[in-house]
Amino acid sequence: MSANPQPLLMLGLPKGSLEESTKNLFAKAGWKITTSSRSYKPSIDDPELDGRFIRAQEVSRYVEHGFFDCGLTGYDWIKENESDVVEVCDLVYSRASTLKSRWVLCVPENSTIQKAEDLRGKRVATELVNTVKRYFAEKQVDVTIEFSWGATEVKVPDLVDAIVDITETGSSLRANKLRIVDTLLETNTKLIANKASWANPAKRRKIETIALMLQGALEAESKVGLKLNAPKDKLEAIIKAVPSLRNPTISPLSNPDWVALETIIDESVVREILPQLKLLGAEGIVEYPLNKVIY
């Protein structure tokens, strides 16, 4: 009996806050990833793929060194580790939203500090130590920077004068009565690849397939499909009145006076345009979810 073939790719997957949203994204893209509660080694329903879940902070280092052929991590950790990797594509998603996150310099609301230069000689806490050191060095501001193991926002003003922390909406900062002084870095998840793996034609094809499917799954999250029947004499008015219906597919029906129209639109505009479509004479309107949208 022949031995099982070696997987083509080893994936680095982010453990922690991004773990569930990453598994959900891969599921929409067509790959089922399952893990036991304490396991770092997932099961993937593709014999060409193997992987490990590790902290996002470490993924880029292991991709650069070649343990992983490719992986998902934040742009912030690529910059923090100064990793020499191929940035294959952006994947703007998180555990909570599809917004990009920001690393921001914050002080208490009532602090007299208004700009980075006001922190000269003071103390700043952050998890993103190397990036923050570079930021203050570029501004020629001498500060003491200490590593924070988490709950960074509770350390001001008693333990440090300022923090650099990550935020999506700013709600946690406001809840802790913090004020943003500056934004150091915008970040989102990226699919990255080892340079040698990217130079291997078979591995590169597989990585590009993963990128295409993941991007298609993300694109589908904010969109829906829409089908409807429209009288021919109202078709121009429907398309003109509803600018969201760009480049719809139009097909004849058995009744020569009617056509079928199908398109993809942003889910957020559906509630506005459905009443308009109805008023303009459209019938048989069907909205349906999408798994992937690939242009």
Secondary structure, DSSP 4 states (H G I P E B T S, - for coil): -PPPPPPSEEEEEEESTTHHHHHHHHHHHT--EE--TT-SS-EES-TTEEEEEEEHHHHHHHHHHTS-SEEEEEHHHHHHHT---EEEEEE---SS-SSPEEEEEEEETT-S--SGGGGTT-EEEES-HHHHHHHHHHTT---EEEE--S-GGGGTTTT-SEEEEEESSSHHHHHTTEEEEEEEEEE-EEEEE-HHHHHSHHHHHHHHHHHHHHHHHHHHHTEEEEEEEEEHHHHHHHHHH-TT--S-EEEE-SSTTEEEEEEEEEHHHHHHHHHHHHHTT-EEEEEEE-S----
